[in-house]
Amino acid sequence: MSKTRIGVVGAGGRMGRMLIEATLKDENLALGAAFDVPGSPALGKTAGELVGMACDVVVTDDLPAGLKQIDCLIDFTRPEGTLMHLQACREAKVA
């Protein structure tokens, strides 16, 4: 059985880090992408650095490129960001 590839938006925030950690600990999931807003101090770091676990997924603000790497996006941002991400997911056919 293949793992579901998860993307997390808001990776640098408290809940984003918790979602990354939960994804990395779940044997049925794989972290495929991690996103944060332009200018975030998390950009360019690995998701592993954010949570103290082994993971080489780099936090980026390039949503279109990252959507190609995932099956499902979890958004933990503000409502206006969520609506934008929802539209991008619909266009990319990502859950």
Residue pairs with C-beta under 8 A, 6 or more apart in sequence:
1 28
3 27
3 28
3 29
3 30
4 28
4 29
4 30
4 71
4 72
5 29
5 30
5 31
5 32
5 33
5 69
5 70
5 71
5 72
6 23
6 29
6 30
6 31
6 32
6 70
6 71
6 72
6 73
6 74
7 31
7 32
7 33
7 34
7 35
7 66
7 67
7 69
7 70
7 72
7 73
7 74
7 94
8 16
8 19
8 20
8 23
8 31
8 33
8 34
8 35
8 47
8 73
8 74
8 76
9 16
9 35
9 36
9 63
9 73
9 74
9 75
9 76
9 77
9 81
9 85
10 16
10 35
10 36
10 75
10 76
10 77
11 17
11 20
11 34
11 35
11 36
11 42
11 47
11 50
11 59
12 36
12 40
12 41
12 42
12 43
12 50
12 59
13 36
13 76
15 76
16 34
16 36
16 50
16 76
17 50
17 51
19 74
19 76
20 31
20 34
20 47
20 50
20 51
20 55
21 51
21 53
23 29
23 30
23 31
24 31
24 47
24 48
24 51
24 53
24 55
31 47
31 55
31 57
32 57
32 66
32 69
32 70
32 71
33 57
33 60
33 66
33 67
33 69
33 70
34 42
34 47
34 50
34 57
34 58
34 59
34 60
34 66
35 59
35 60
35 61
35 62
35 63
35 66
36 42
36 43
36 59
36 60
36 61
37 61
37 77
37 81
38 61
40 59
40 61
42 50
42 59
43 59
43 60
43 61
44 58
44 59
45 58
45 59
46 55
46 56
46 57
46 58
46 59
47 55
47 57
47 58
47 59
48 54
48 55
48 56
48 57
50 59
60 66
63 85
63 88
64 88
64 92
67 73
67 88
67 89
67 92
67 94
68 92
70 94
71 94
71 95
72 94
72 95
73 85
73 89
73 94
73 95
75 81
75 82
75 85
75 86
77 85
89 95
